[in-house]
Amino acid sequence: MSNSVDTAVQLADLSATTLLRFATAGSVDDGKSTLVGRLLHDSKSVLTDQLEAVEAASLKRGQEAPDLALLTDGLRAEREQGITIDVAYRYFATPRRRFILADTPGHVQYTRNMVTGASTADLAVVLVDARNGVIEQTRRHAAVAALLRVPHVVLAVNKMDLVAYEEKVFASIAEEFTAYARELGVPEITAIPISALAGDNVVEPSANMDWYGGPTVLEHLETVPVSHDLTSCHARLPVQYVIRPQTAELPDYRGYAGQIAAGTFRVGEPVTVLPSGRTSTVAGIDLLGESVDVAWTPQSVTLLLADDIDISRGDLIVPSGDAPATTQDVEATVCHVADQPLTVGQRVLLKHTTRTVKAIVKEIESRLTLDDLSQHPHPGQLVANDIGRVKVRTAEPLALDAYADSRRTGSFLLIDPADGTTLAAGMAGESFATHKVLTTVEDEEGWDF
């Protein structure tokens, strides 16, 4: 392997291990946008012109000090109402790690926005107002994080300055939330007492809470392990493009390009192409214009196979000894994100990785109420922000992993074939990691989410 390829692989590995994607969630007026603003401001991730714009906007509203929430609440309606409506993405870095932050809304009617923001997150920060404790919306956010298999959850108990920095207030809230989140199967919960407005325990340790010996929010974000266990992942390469140069230099070159969704591929490894089931061996791997012996997620590569077999965009290349079953009957949990309802019998398109197939909604088994985790059976349809269990029949076989095993190859989208609108985001397999037995509630009126 050449030095240039060595450097490229090292850089790719560095990028994979030092980037943290995280999402924030919290009820209205819990101070979520203020926390994000404080995090950006105190970590010196705000440009001078951005801070000046915030100061000017704050003065117009009659505020003497800059309102740091305005660093993320960029929409005019958000500033006027003092709430977050859309998902705001922010990119910042410290000497220890790079971050992609998704600041998600807190209103019940924007549950779909939180699903969007948290779907790729390694960590979720759930805010709680210390004066109010754990409320229904807090439980909703914990349930969404568990549903999306977010591996790390931070409980940020905010506005501790308004409860005189009392340790017992924090301890009670942390105990209640931790018990609930663990019941849902959240693997790791870290509770941190903060005051976003005053800056306590956000970037710098608080002088007002000497009873707390844990990390600040930023310290935890910088040090939380982001697992990229390449040996235990199910290796998956969705084919995005078939490369056939057909030039004098490369008359017989046939490569299958795409981004590795999970795991590792090696030259000489037996592989299977799905859904056809044809088998071959990895004859070569091209990465950044050079040949390498091994490649892993999230690198974009071109695989060359020993046999000339029929492969096209949408096919999935997997190790022969670790191939998922193909099916035309998909059972999944979906979050409905469109304004138009999803109904039984509706014809849709199902997009899984790089493959899009025709499908029909055969059954809507239940609708989940995140407040108490009860299920309302056979609601007939799902409307915006509803989360439910569905059965979908596809026109062609698909190779889906369980979402619990792979967030990349276990997820899919349902799309309106008429105009391309995204209808729902789906997660194949079981809903929660604990296989929790949920209560079934008969719903006479059908729509009391």
N, C-alpha and C positions, 0 to 999 in steps of 0.2 A: 504494500500500500504506500502510495507516495506521501511526501510530507504535506502537500496541499490538501489531500484527502484526510490525512490525520487531523489537520487543523480544522477542516470543515466538520468532521465528526465530533471533535471536542467542543466546537462552538454550538453545534446542534444539541449536544448533551447538556451543556451549560444552560442554554435557553430553556430546555425542558425542565431542569431542576431548580431554576432560580426565578421562574415566573409563577406568581400566585394570582389566580382569578378568584375574586370574592365578591359577594353580593351583600347589600344591607337591606334590612326589612324592619318595619316597626309601625305601630299605629300612628294615626294622625296626631301631631303635636308632641310626639315622644322625643323630638329633637334629632331625628335621623340625619336630615340635611345639615344641621348644625355640626353634628359629629363628623360628617364627611368633610365639611368645610374646615373644621378645626384640624382634622387629620392632614389635609392638604396644606393648610396655612403653616402649622407648626413643624411640619416636615420639610418646609421651604420648597414645596412643589407648586407654588402659585406664582405666575409671572407678574411683574410689576403692573402692567397694563390691566390685567385681570383684577388685581386687588384694587387699583384705582377705580375701575368700573363699579366694583362692589361698594366701595366707599361712597361714590357719587349716588348710586341707587339707594343706599341706606339713608343718606342725607335728605333725599327727596321724600322719603317716607317718615322723616322726622326723627331718625335714630342717630344718636351721637356716635356710637361705636359701629364699625362695619358689621353687617349681618352676614356671617360666614355661610349661612344657608344658601345665599344667592350664588355661591360658587357652583352649585349643582342645580338649583331650581332655575333653569334657563328659560323655560317657556313663559310668555307674558301672563298666561292664566295662572301659572304656578306662583309667580311673584305677587300677583294681585290677591290671590286667595291664601297665600302662605302655606300651600300644600305642594306635594310632589305628585304629578300626574303621569309623566312618561318615565321610562327607564333612561337614566343619564349615565353614560359610560365615561369614565375618567382613567387616564393613563398616567402613572407617576412611578418614581423609582427612588430608592435610598441606596446607600453603598452596599447594603446587604441583599437586596432583592428588588425585582421589578414587579409592578402590580397592574392588573386590569380590574377596575372597580365598577360594579353595576349598582347604582343607587336606585332602588325600586320603590314604587308607591306603597302607601300604607292603607288606602281605602279598600273596603271589601270588594267594590266593583272593579278594582284593578288587580285582582288576584292573578289574572292571566299575565300581567306585566311582571309580577314577581316570578312566575314560572319561566318566563322568557329570560329574565336576568340571572336566575339561579340554575338554569339548566346546564351550564358549563362551569359552574363555580366549584372550586375546591373547598371553599369555606363560606359560611353565611354568618353575618353579624345581625343578631336579633336584638332590637332595642326595647327596653321596658322603662316606663316612667316610674321612678321609685315611689312616687306618691300613690300610684294606681295598682302597682303589682302586675301579676300575670292576668291578662284579660282574654276574652274570646279571640281577638285578633292575634294575640301572642301565640295562642295555641294553633291558630290557622297557619301562621308562619312556620312554626315548628313542624307541623304536619306536612307542609309543602316541602320543606327542607328534607324531611325524612322520605317523602315520596320520590323526590328527585335524587336520592342517595347522595346528598352532600356529605362528605366524610367528616367535616369539622364544623361545629357550631359554636359561636361565641355569644354568650348572653351578656349584653352591655346594659347594666342597670344605671340609667341616666338620671340626671337631676338630683344627684345625691346631696348637692348643696341646699336643696329645698327640704330635705329631711334631716338637716343638721349633721350630715355625714354619719348617721347612725349605723353601726355594724349590724345590729339585729335586724334592721329593715332589709339590708342587702342579703343577709344570710337566709331569711325567710323566703324571699323571692327566688334566690338561687336554688334553694332546696326544692321548692314547688316546681320550677321549670325543669330542673334536671331530672326529677322523677318522671315527669310527663314525657320529656324527650327520649329518655332511655326506654320507656314503654313502647315508643314508636320505633325504636331500633337505631336511633342516632348514635354512632359509635363513640364520639368524643364531644364533650360539652365543657367549655371553659367560661366561667363567670367572672366578670370584671366590673367593679364599681367605678362609675365615672361621672364627671360633670362636663359635658361637651361645651357648654357656654363658658365655663371658667377654665377649661383645659385640664382638669384633674384626671390623671391616669389615661389620657388619650395618647400623647406623645411623651410627656414628662410625668414622672411619678408625683403623686399628690402629697402635699405636706399636710393635708387635712384628714388623711385616712392612714395614720401610721399603723393601724391594726391590719391593713391589707399588705401582704408580702408577695403578691403575685406580679405578673408582668403587666405593663401598660398595653393598650390596644395595639399600638404600632410594634412594640417589642414582640408581642405574640404573633402578629402578622409576619414579621420578619423571620421568626424562628420555627413556626409550625411546620412539621414535615409534610412535604408534598410528595406522595408516593408515586414512583414510576418504576415499579417492580417489573422489569422486562422479562423475567424468566417465568412468571406465573400468569401473565396475560395471555388470552387467546389471540394468536396472531391473525390479523385480518387486513387484507388490502382490497378495498373497493376499486375496481378498474374505472378510471376516469377517461382515459384516452388510449387508443391503440396507435403506436408509433410505427409507421412504415415509410422510411425515407426513400427507398427505391432509387438510390443514387449509385453512381459507378463505384464509389468507395464502400457503400453499404447496400448491396443489391438484395441481400436476403435478411436484413435486420427486421425483426418483429418484436417490439417491446410493449409491455403493458404498464402504463404510467398511472400513478395515483399517490395519495397520501396514506401512509400506513396508519390505520385507525387504532390498532392495538398490537402489542407484542413485537416479536423479532422474526426476521426472515434471514436465512443463511443459504449460501450457494451449496448445492448438492442435496438440499432438503426436498423430500417428496411433498408435493402439494396437490390439492384438489380444487377444481374450478366449479363454483356453484352458480346457478342451480343445475347445470348440466351433469355434474358428477364426474367429469373427465379428469384424469390424473396425469401428472407429469413430474418433472424435477426442475428445481431452480438451477438454470445453467449459468446465470450471471445476474448481477445487480449493478445498475448504473446510478450513481449519486453525484449530482453537480458536475456532470460531464466526465466522471472518472469511474472506473470499475472498483467495487468493494466486495468484500466477502460476507459482510453482515450489515443489516440495516434495521432500524427500529422506529417505533412511533415517537414523535410525529413527523418523521422525515418524509419528504416527497421523493419517490424513487421510480425507476423503471425496472421491472422484472423481465428477464429473458428466460424462456422455458426450453427444455430439451426437445419437446415435441411440438409439431405444428398443429395446434388444435384451434377450434373455433371459439374465440373469446371476443367479447364486445363490451362497450360501456355498460356499466351496471352489474357486470358479473363480479363475483367475490372470490378472491384467491386466498386459500387457507391451508394450513398444514394438514396432510392427509390423516394424521392420527388425532386431529382435534377439529373436526368439521362439525358445524352446527347442523341440525336437521332442517330440511326445507319443508315448507308448509304453505298451503293456500288459505288456511284458517287461522287468523291472528286474533288472539285474546290479549287484551291490553287495558291499561288505564290511560284515559285521555283527558287533557285539559282543553276545553272548548274555548277558542280565542276569538272567533268571529262573531259579529253582531247577528248574523242569520243563524237559526238553530240547526243542529245536527239531528236528523231523524232516521228512524228505522226504514230501510229500503232505499236510502239515498245513495246515488251513484257518485263516487269520489275517485280521486287519484291518490295513491299511497306512494309517498317518496321515502325510500329507505336507502341511506348513503347515496350512491350515484344512480340508483335504479328507481324508476317511476313506473308503476303498473296501474291498470284499472282495477277498481274494487267496488264493493257494495257493502253498506252497513247492514249486517244481518240481524243484529240484536243490540239493544242497549240494556244491559243486565241490571244496572243500578246507578244511582247518583250518590256521591259521597258528600256528606255534610261535615266540613272540617271542624266545626265547633265542637262536636261530641263524637266524631268518627262513626256516626250512624250511616247506614245505607238505605236509601229509598228504592225499593225494587221496581224495575220496569217503568221508568218515568216516561217513556215514549219519545223523549227528545232531550237534548242538552242545549242550554242556552249559554250566552257569554259568561265566562268565569266558572261554569260548572265543571266538576271533575267527576268522571264516571267510568264504569267498566263497560267495554264494548266487545263485540265479536264482529270481525270484518273478514269477508271472503274476497280473495284476490284472484284476478284472471290468470296470473302466472305464479309459480312457486317463488317464495322468498326464503332467504337464509338469515333468519333473525336470531340473535342471542337474547337471552333474558336481560332486561335492563339492569338487574342486580349484578350481572356478570360483566356487562360492558355498556356504559352510557352512550358510546358512539354507535355501536352496531345493534343495540337493543332499543333504539329510539327511531321514530318515524314521524312524518307529517301527513295529515289528511288534507287534500287540496280540492277546491271546487274546480271541476274540469271546464266550466263555462268561462270563468274569468281569471283563474289562477290564484284566487284568494286562499290563504291558509285558513283552514277551518279548525283544526285541532292538532295538538302536539301529543304524541303517543309514546307510551313506555310499555314494552312487551313484558309479560310475565306477572308475577305477584306485585301487589301494591306496596306493601311495607316489608321491611327486612325481618320483622318479628313474626310474620304470619298472624298478626293479631286478629282474634275473632271479633268482628265488628257487629254491633247491634243492628238488626233490621227493623226499620220503622215503616209501618204502613202510612202512606201519604195520600189521603183522600183527594186533596186539591191538587197535588202533583208539583207545586212550585213554591215551597216554603224554605228555599235554601238559606 
